Amino acid sequence: MSVDTAEDVPVTGLEIEPAEVAEKSGAGEVELIDVRLNYEHEAGHIAGSRHIEMNDLTQAADSIGKDKPIVFYCRGGSRSAMAAEAFSQAGFDARNMTGGMTAWVEQGLPLEPADGEVAGPRPV
């Protein structure tokens, strides 16, 4: 499994900055999907986001609407970049949050719960 470092994140042209994600999600203009593992999501996530683990995305695709853009996010952006690319190719207006949750927190944007954190990788 990837550690989600900046060097691992492919540039796809589907990137959206965390500040823009915060603005658009606050206005209800995008659907946020957290593709991280359960323990990562529980440690801290973006309020209002939907949690669908990366490995479950294909099965959940029919439950994801096409009525507004989707923004995928993970810890550092590599897993969500793959999700955004795949969903974009499937006809969705899909984006990847640049830098993932690490960038979100570095920019001082809020987590849920308020005392949440960005969980690091666990040994396999």
C-alpha positions as CSV (number, residue, x, y, z in Angstrom):
1,M,0.0,0.0,0.0
2,S,1.2,3.5,-0.8
3,V,2.3,5.8,2.0
4,D,0.8,8.8,0.1
5,T,3.9,10.9,-0.2
6,A,3.9,13.9,-2.5
7,E,6.4,12.2,-4.8
8,D,3.9,9.4,-5.4
9,V,1.0,11.6,-6.5
10,P,0.5,11.6,-10.2
11,V,-0.5,14.9,-11.8
12,T,-3.7,14.2,-13.7
13,G,-5.1,17.6,-14.4
14,L,-8.0,16.8,-12.0
15,E,-6.5,18.5,-9.0
16,I,-8.4,20.9,-6.8
17,E,-6.8,22.9,-3.9
18,P,-8.0,22.3,-0.3
19,A,-9.1,25.9,0.1
20,E,-11.4,25.6,-2.9
21,V,-12.7,22.2,-1.7
22,A,-13.5,23.9,1.7
23,E,-15.4,26.7,-0.1
24,K,-17.3,24.4,-2.5
25,S,-18.2,21.8,0.1
26,G,-19.4,24.5,2.5
27,A,-21.7,25.7,-0.3
28,G,-22.8,22.2,-1.1
29,E,-21.4,22.4,-4.6
30,V,-19.4,19.2,-4.5
31,E,-19.7,15.7,-3.0
32,L,-16.6,14.8,-0.9
33,I,-15.5,11.1,-0.7
34,D,-12.8,10.0,1.7
35,V,-11.2,6.9,0.2
36,R,-9.0,6.1,3.2
37,L,-9.1,3.1,5.5
38,N,-11.6,3.1,8.4
39,Y,-9.0,3.9,11.1
40,E,-7.8,6.9,9.0
41,H,-11.3,8.2,8.6
42,E,-12.2,7.8,12.2
43,A,-9.0,9.6,13.3
44,G,-10.1,12.8,11.4
45,H,-12.0,13.7,8.3
46,I,-13.7,16.6,6.5
47,A,-17.1,17.3,7.8
48,G,-19.9,16.2,5.5
49,S,-17.7,13.8,3.6
50,R,-18.8,10.3,2.6
51,H,-16.5,7.5,3.5
52,I,-16.0,4.8,0.9
53,E,-12.7,2.8,1.2
54,M,-10.7,2.7,-2.0
55,N,-11.2,-1.0,-2.4
56,D,-15.0,-0.5,-2.2
57,L,-15.4,2.3,-4.8
58,T,-16.2,0.1,-7.7
59,Q,-19.0,-1.6,-5.9
60,A,-20.3,1.8,-4.6
61,A,-20.2,3.6,-8.0
62,D,-23.9,3.3,-8.6
63,S,-24.6,5.1,-5.3
64,I,-22.5,8.1,-6.4
65,G,-24.5,10.8,-8.2
66,K,-23.4,12.6,-11.3
67,D,-25.4,15.7,-10.5
68,K,-22.4,17.6,-9.0
69,P,-18.6,17.3,-9.0
70,I,-17.0,14.7,-6.8
71,V,-13.9,15.4,-4.9
72,F,-11.9,12.4,-3.7
73,Y,-9.4,12.7,-0.9
74,C,-6.9,10.5,1.1
75,R,-3.9,11.2,3.3
76,G,-1.5,12.6,0.7
77,G,-3.4,12.4,-2.7
78,S,-2.1,9.3,-4.4
79,R,-5.1,7.0,-3.7
80,S,-7.6,9.7,-4.4
81,A,-5.8,10.6,-7.7
82,M,-6.3,7.1,-8.9
83,A,-10.0,7.3,-7.9
84,A,-10.5,10.6,-9.6
85,E,-8.9,9.4,-12.8
86,A,-11.0,6.2,-12.9
87,F,-14.3,8.0,-12.2
88,S,-13.4,10.8,-14.7
89,Q,-12.9,8.1,-17.3
90,A,-16.3,6.6,-16.3
91,G,-18.0,9.9,-17.1
92,F,-18.1,11.6,-13.6
93,D,-16.9,15.1,-13.0
94,A,-14.3,13.9,-10.6
95,R,-11.4,15.8,-8.9
96,N,-8.6,14.9,-6.5
97,M,-7.9,17.2,-3.5
98,T,-4.3,18.3,-3.9
99,G,-2.1,17.1,-1.1
100,G,-4.9,15.2,0.6
101,M,-5.6,15.5,4.3
102,T,-2.0,16.5,5.0
103,A,-2.4,19.7,3.0
104,W,-5.9,20.3,4.4
105,V,-4.5,20.3,8.0
106,E,-1.4,22.3,7.0
107,Q,-3.7,25.0,5.6
108,G,-5.5,25.2,9.0
109,L,-8.8,23.8,7.7
110,P,-11.0,22.0,10.2
111,L,-11.3,18.3,10.9
112,E,-14.1,16.3,12.3
113,P,-13.9,15.5,15.2
114,A,-12.5,18.9,16.2
115,D,-9.5,17.2,18.0
116,G,-9.0,14.9,15.0
117,E,-5.7,14.1,13.3
118,V,-4.3,12.8,10.1
119,A,-3.6,9.1,10.9
120,G,-0.3,7.8,9.5
121,P,0.1,4.4,7.8
122,R,0.0,1.3,10.0
123,P,2.4,-1.6,9.5
124,V,1.0,-4.4,7.3
